[in-house]
Amino acid sequence: MVTKEELLRPEMNEVVKEVREMRMKISEECGHDLNRLLAYYQKVEKEMRESGKYKFVDPEPFREKLKATKSSDDKAAD
């Protein structure tokens, strides 16, 4: 986890600046179109997953999460 002090270092500011520039460049390449941007990031994710070079944690499926929340709410009501 990054501390507040680390975020305030000049080197970190350069990293943040570079990340923002790259995000803007990708957005420009997609014509600032949200659907094209989403498709681009999904394509990149697929390529990264297929490469086997990176580990991904799949999010808990929404319905399962909803069921868990409902069941906790029901127990709390008792």
C-alpha positions, 0 to 999 in steps of 0.5 A: 500500500502506498502511503500519503508521504510516498504519493507526495514525492516528486518521483511519484508525481511523474509516475502519475503524470505518465499514467494520466498521459497514457490514459488520455492517449488511449482515450484519444485513439478510441475517439473518446467513445466509451464503448470503443474504450471498453472494447479496447481494455477488454481486448488488452485484458484478454491478451494479458490473460492468454499470455499467462504472464499475469495473474488475475483475480476474478471478481465475485459474480454479481448474483452471488454477491447479491445473494450473500448481501440479502442473506446477511440482511435477513439474518440481521432482521431476525 
